[in-house]
Amino acid sequence: MTAVDHRAGRTPERIPFPVVDEVARHCLQEEEPETVHIEVHLPGRLDSDRLRTAFVEALRRHPRILMREAPGRWYRRRYEWELTGEPDVEVVSFPSPGPDALRDARTRALTAVPPLAASPPIRLEVVEGAGPAEGSEATDAVGEVGSPASAGGAPLGDNTVLFLTINHTALDGPACLRVLATAAELYGGRDNSPAAPPVRPPETPRPPTGTPSNWSRPARVAPGTPEPSPGNGMLVTELPLPNRPQGAPYTVNDQLMVTTALTLAHWNREHGAPPRPLRITMPVDDRPRDTTMPIGNGTRLVEVPFSPGELKTTDMTELLSRTATRTRALKSLPRPQLGRGAALLTAPVTPVAWRAALTRGLRRAAAPWTSTTLLSNIGRIPYPLDFGEDAGRAHAVWFSAPARMPRGLTVTTASTAGRLHLALRWSRALLSHGDGAHLRDLFEHYLHTTEVPQ
């Protein structure tokens, strides 16, 4: 039976799944849901009715987000999205406030994936009075440590935390942040246009030299203390932005890349893993940040390699500069989002069910060559996320990306109000909360070592 747009009374427009969406759809697992979590901290309170109205109107202004997976027979050649024009379900919820509300919302962000069958595949939870945003001494691991508001009976605050939970098969974090910025403008009546990106002098990327071969098997994150329960764990923390000399040939993103590599090299040495090259996946997003931003999964993935020897260097400036050369070269190369192999694999020449089985088999076979980890640096949040006089402007924004095995660990960073917001997310089959806390401490240490004095 053909689905009908319940609002407009017409057959919805259909869009074939892009390559990224199809590959993700093939490889879904109940044990480790593919969710993206965004957490926005505001200093004040929001009116529930006004926020619902503003958020739903923001969805309408970005109609590509109002979609659900279209039903189809097993022999169809493609998965398709249906654009619905209106939400199928209530998208905004206000869970009961309380000392564990923040922890519980984080748990849901990792475990309760919005279904693809109902439009849109995103949910917004509003947690009121959750207390201050966590700092490095007051982190939260899902289901294990309460928020600061619950520690020692501390009173609940007047702040509000917005939790966006996204089904990553359909959407990514930057696209949904764009929709939230539109909602903030509609709610507060203040300009939430994106800030201009940093201006850097044009240069021709130089080809990197001395990089490890992509044919060599990369290092895996050494197992820590795995937990019996499936799924992901997460820890968030706030750190100072690293200092960088004026005119340095590298960026903060390069400092974060080196920090991640040094952190994992240290972790693996501690756990007796033999030295192997590291490969760190880095999403690259070339989309505009204004209202013309395409909504969906819009990043392409590149892999930044590091040999074991170069991570032992004491010349941090040289390591940072070499990393900058690699990242600039990789960003400049035209490349399909998941590479040419994925584009070929998703060509609609056979039934999609056959391609799904082949994709899952190839993914298992290629597991030893999967990159060591993923570093997703959102960078400076481009929007004020200003919800007006009562609720105020966001002072902390965290993202986290899925951390499924065999990679088992993702590092996501963003900066707001001059602070770095770090989320470590891991597979419980690989690490525990204590392991995550140790990795956090190592990351903080190595981030400081990248602050090369002038």
Residue pairs with C-beta under 8 A, 6 or more apart in sequence:
2 11
3 11
3 12
3 70
3 71
3 82
4 10
4 11
4 12
5 11
5 12
5 84
5 85
5 86
6 84
6 86
6 88
7 84
7 85
7 86
8 85
12 70
12 82
12 83
12 84
12 85
13 82
13 83
14 70
14 80
14 81
14 82
14 83
15 67
15 80
15 81
15 83
16 78
16 79
16 80
16 81
16 348
17 25
17 78
17 79
17 80
17 81
18 296
18 297
18 337
19 336
19 337
19 338
19 342
19 343
19 346
20 297
20 337
20 338
21 79
21 81
21 169
21 170
21 296
21 297
22 78
22 79
22 346
22 352
22 355
23 338
23 342
23 345
23 346
23 359
24 34
24 168
24 169
24 297
25 69
25 79
25 116
25 169
25 356
26 355
26 356
26 359
26 360
27 359
27 360
27 363
28 34
28 169
29 404
31 230
31 231
32 230
32 231
32 232
32 402
32 403
32 404
32 405
32 427
33 110
33 111
33 112
33 113
33 231
33 402
34 113
34 167
34 168
34 169
34 402
34 404
35 109
35 110
35 111
35 112
35 113
35 165
35 166
35 167
35 168
35 402
36 164
36 165
36 166
36 168
36 171
36 172
36 173
36 176
36 399
36 400
36 401
36 402
37 106
37 109
37 110
37 163
37 164
37 165
37 166
37 234
37 398
37 399
37 400
37 423
38 162
38 163
38 164
38 166
38 173
38 176
38 177
38 180
38 397
38 398
38 399
39 106
39 109
39 161
39 162
39 163
39 164
39 236
39 396
39 397
39 398
39 399
40 161
40 162
40 164
40 180
40 385
40 394
40 396
40 397
41 133
41 159
41 160
41 161
41 394
41 395
41 396
41 397
42 159
42 160
42 161
42 162
42 385
42 387
42 391
42 392
42 393
42 394
42 395
43 158
43 159
43 391
43 392
43 393
43 395
44 158
44 159
44 160
44 387
44 390
44 391
44 392
45 128
45 158
45 159
45 160
45 390
45 391
46 126
46 128
46 160
46 187
46 387
46 390
46 391
47 390
48 92
48 94
48 126
50 187
51 92
51 126
51 183
51 187
52 92
53 186
54 183
54 184
54 186
54 187
55 91
55 92
55 124
55 180
55 183
55 187
56 87
56 91
56 92
57 183
57 186
58 179
58 180
58 182
58 183
58 186
59 65
59 66
59 87
59 91
59 120
59 179
60 66
60 85
60 86
61 182
61 291
62 178
62 179
62 182
62 291
62 295
63 83
63 85
64 83
64 294
64 295
64 296
65 120
65 122
65 171
65 175
65 176
65 179
65 295
66 83
66 84
66 85
66 86
66 87
66 119
66 120
67 81
67 82
67 83
67 84
67 119
67 120
67 121
67 170
68 81
68 82
68 84
68 88
68 116
68 117
68 118
68 119
68 120
68 121
69 79
69 80
69 81
69 82
69 116
69 117
70 79
70 80
70 81
70 82
72 79
72 80
72 352
74 351
74 353
75 351
75 353
76 351
76 352
77 348
77 349
77 350
77 351
77 352
78 348
78 352
79 352
81 170
82 119
84 119
86 119
87 119
87 120
88 118
88 119
89 118
89 119
91 120
91 122
91 123
91 124
92 123
92 124
92 125
92 126
93 123
93 124
93 125
93 126
94 125
94 126
94 128
95 101
95 104
95 105
95 125
95 126
95 127
97 127
97 128
97 129
97 130
97 156
98 156
99 146
99 147
99 149
99 150
99 156
100 146
100 147
100 150
101 127
101 128
101 129
101 130
101 147
102 127
102 130
102 131
102 140
102 147
102 149
102 161
103 140
103 142
103 143
103 145
103 146
103 147
103 150
105 125
105 127
105 161
105 163
106 140
106 142
106 163
106 234
107 142
107 143
108 125
108 163
108 165
109 125
109 163
109 165
109 400
110 142
110 231
110 232
110 233
110 234
110 400
110 425
111 231
112 123
112 165
113 165
113 167
114 120
114 121
114 122
114 123
114 165
114 166
114 167
115 121
115 167
116 167
116 169
116 170
120 170
121 166
121 167
121 169
121 170
121 171
122 164
122 165
122 166
122 167
122 171
122 176
122 179
123 164
123 165
124 162
124 163
124 164
124 180
125 162
125 163
125 165
126 160
126 161
126 162
126 163
127 160
127 161
127 162
127 163
128 159
128 160
129 149
129 156
129 157
129 158
129 159
129 160
130 147
130 149
130 156
130 157
130 159
130 160
130 161
131 147
131 148
131 149
131 150
131 154
131 156
131 157
131 159
132 148
132 149
132 157
132 159
133 159
133 238
133 395
133 396
134 140
134 147
134 148
134 236
134 237
134 238
135 237
135 238
136 237
136 238
136 239
136 440
136 444
138 147
138 148
138 151
139 145
139 235
139 236
139 237
139 437
139 440
140 146
140 147
140 234
140 235
140 236
141 233
141 234
141 235
141 433
141 436
141 437
142 232
142 233
142 234
143 233
144 233
144 433
145 433
148 154
149 155
149 156
149 157
160 391
162 180
164 176
164 177
164 180
166 172
166 173
166 176
168 297
168 401
168 402
170 296
170 297
171 295
171 296
171 297
172 296
172 297
172 298
172 299
173 376
173 378
173 399
173 401
174 285
174 287
174 289
174 293
174 298
174 299
174 378
175 287
175 293
175 294
175 295
175 296
175 297
175 298
177 378
177 381
177 383
177 397
178 289
178 291
178 293
178 295
178 383
179 295
180 383
180 385
181 192
181 194
181 383
181 384
181 385
182 192
182 291
184 190
184 192
184 383
184 384
184 385
184 386
184 387
185 191
185 192
185 386
187 387
187 388
187 391
188 386
188 387
188 388
188 389
188 391
189 388
190 384
190 386
190 388
191 384
191 386
192 383
192 384
192 385
192 386
193 290
193 383
194 289
194 290
194 382
194 383
195 380
195 382
195 383
197 289
197 382
203 328
205 325
205 328
205 329
205 331
205 332
206 325
206 328
206 329
207 329
208 322
208 325
208 326
208 329
210 307
210 310
210 322
211 305
211 307
211 326
212 277
212 279
212 305
212 306
212 307
213 277
214 279
214 303
214 305
216 276
216 277
217 276
217 368
217 369
218 276
218 277
218 278
218 279
218 305
218 369
218 370
218 371
218 372
219 264
219 268
219 273
219 275
219 276
219 277
219 278
219 372
220 273
220 372
220 406
220 408
221 264
221 267
221 268
221 372
221 373
221 407
221 408
221 409
221 430
221 431
222 267
222 268
222 270
222 271
222 272
222 273
223 271
223 430
223 431
224 271
224 430
224 431
224 432
224 434
224 435
224 438
225 431
225 432
225 434
225 435
226 428
226 429
226 430
226 431
226 432
227 233
227 428
227 429
227 432
229 428
230 428
230 429
231 427
231 428
232 402
232 403
232 404
232 425
232 426
232 427
232 428
233 425
233 426
233 428
233 431
233 432
233 433
233 436
234 400
234 423
234 424
234 425
234 426
234 436
235 423
235 424
235 425
235 433
235 436
235 437
235 440
236 398
236 400
236 421
236 422
236 423
236 424
237 421
237 422
237 440
237 444
238 396
238 419
238 420
238 421
238 422
239 419
239 420
239 421
239 422
239 444
239 447
240 419
240 420
241 252
241 415
241 418
241 419
241 420
242 252
242 255
242 256
242 259
242 420
242 447
242 448
242 450
242 451
243 451
244 250
244 251
244 252
244 255
244 451
245 452
245 453
245 454
246 454
248 320
248 452
249 320
249 321
249 324
250 320
250 321
250 323
250 324
251 324
251 327
252 377
252 379
252 415
253 327
253 377
253 379
254 320
254 323
254 324
254 327
255 320
255 447
255 450
256 375
256 377
256 411
256 413
256 447
257 280
257 282
257 304
257 323
257 327
257 375
257 377
258 316
258 319
258 320
258 323
258 446
258 450
259 443
259 446
259 447
259 449
259 450
260 280
260 373
260 375
260 411
260 443
261 278
261 280
261 306
261 311
262 311
262 446
262 449
263 439
263 442
263 443
263 446
264 278
264 372
264 373
265 275
265 278
265 306
265 308
265 311
266 442
266 446
267 438
267 439
267 442
268 275
269 275
275 308
276 308
277 305
277 306
277 307
277 308
278 305
278 306
278 308
278 311
278 372
279 303
279 304
279 305
279 306
279 371
279 372
280 303
280 304
280 305
280 306
280 371
280 372
280 373
280 374
280 375
281 301
281 302
281 303
281 304
281 371
281 373
281 374
281 375
281 407
282 301
282 302
282 303
282 304
282 327
282 330
282 374
282 375
282 376
282 377
283 299
283 300
283 301
283 374
283 376
284 299
284 300
284 301
284 302
284 330
284 331
285 298
285 299
286 300
287 293
287 294
287 298
289 382
289 383
297 337
299 337
300 335
300 336
300 337
300 338
301 337
301 338
301 339
302 330
302 331
302 333
302 335
303 330
303 371
304 323
304 326
304 327
304 330
305 326
306 323
310 319
310 322
311 319
313 319
316 449
316 450
316 452
317 452
320 450
320 452
336 342
336 343
345 355
345 358
345 359
345 362
346 355
367 406
368 406
370 406
370 407
371 407
372 407
373 407
373 409
373 410
373 411
374 401
374 407
374 410
374 411
375 410
375 411
375 412
375 413
376 399
376 401
376 410
376 411
376 412
376 413
377 412
377 413
377 414
378 399
378 412
378 413
378 414
379 414
379 415
380 414
380 415
380 416
381 394
381 397
381 414
381 415
381 416
384 393
384 394
385 393
385 394
385 397
386 392
386 393
386 394
387 393
394 416
395 416
395 417
396 416
396 417
396 419
396 421
397 414
397 416
397 421
398 412
398 414
398 421
398 422
398 423
399 412
399 414
399 423
400 410
400 412
400 423
400 425
401 410
401 412
401 425
402 410
402 425
403 409
403 410
403 425
403 426
403 427
404 427
405 427
405 429
405 430
408 426
408 427
408 429
408 430
408 431
409 424
409 425
409 426
409 427
409 430
409 431
409 439
410 424
410 425
410 426
411 422
411 423
411 424
411 443
412 422
412 423
412 425
413 420
413 421
413 422
413 423
414 420
414 421
415 421
420 447
422 440
422 443
424 436
424 439
424 440
424 443
426 435
426 436
431 439
